[in-house]
Amino acid sequence: MSKCTFSEGDIIFKKMNCAFDLSTKFEIIKIKEEKGGNWHDGHDTKYVGLLKNMETGETHNYHLETDCFMNNYRICFACKCFLN
């Protein structure tokens, strides 16, 4: 676990209230990696994407995924869209 599941240019749906909202598609414009953690909990990496709403063209930042390397888990807050 050291690379983001998502890539720039991917079309995704966001996770809202424990389910994926399939009503709006977003394109990932850019992905920023934020390192964090401490000596007790281990280190983690948070991936934040700059998303573009495919309908309105508006952009905003969204937390895509977190990797925790000490506890060996990955949490995704979006899913890839493989349909047009």
N, C-alpha and C positions, 0 to 999 in steps of 0.2 A: 504494500500500500504506500505508494509514494507519488503517484500521478493522478491528477484529477480525472474522473470518469468522463467528464465533458470536454469538448473542444470548441474553440472559436468557430463560429459558423453553424454550430448545431442548432436545430430547432427543438424547443423543449416545451413541456407543460410544467407549471409550478404546482407544488404541493400546498394545499390549503385545508386546514382543519382535518388533518390525517388522511386526506384523499387527494387525488390529482384532479385539478380543475382542467377539463378538456375543452372548455369553451374558448380559451384564448391561447394562441401560440406565440412564443417569444423566440427571437434569434439571439444567440450569445455573440455579442460584439467583441468583448474582451474579458479575460479572466485574470483576476488578481489573487495571488497567493499570500496569505497572512499567517506567519508562524507565531505560535504561542505555547502556553504551558509553563510548568515549573518543575522543580526537582522531585516533588512528591507525586504529582499526577502524570508525569511524563510530558513529552512534547506533542503538540498537535498542529495540524495545518488546516486552515479554513480557506475555502475557495469561494470568492465573491465574483459574480459575473455582472458585467454591464449588459443588460437585456434591452432589446428593442421589441415593443409590442408590434406584431405583424399587421394588426388592423389599423392602429392609430399612428404608428411611427414613434411614439413616445419612448424614452429610455429611462431606466432606473437601475440601481444596484440591487442584487438579490443574492442571498446566501445559498449557494448551490450544494455545497458538500463540506463535511468535516471528516478528517482522518485523525484518529488518536492512535499514536504509535506504541505507547506503553500498554494500553489495554486492548490493542489490536481490533479496533472497530472502525467502521465507516458508516456515516449517516448521509443519505442523499435527500435533498429537498426538492428534487425535480426529476422528470423522466424525459428521455429522448422521444421525439416524434419521428416515426419512420414512414409516415404517410404524407402525401401532399395536401 
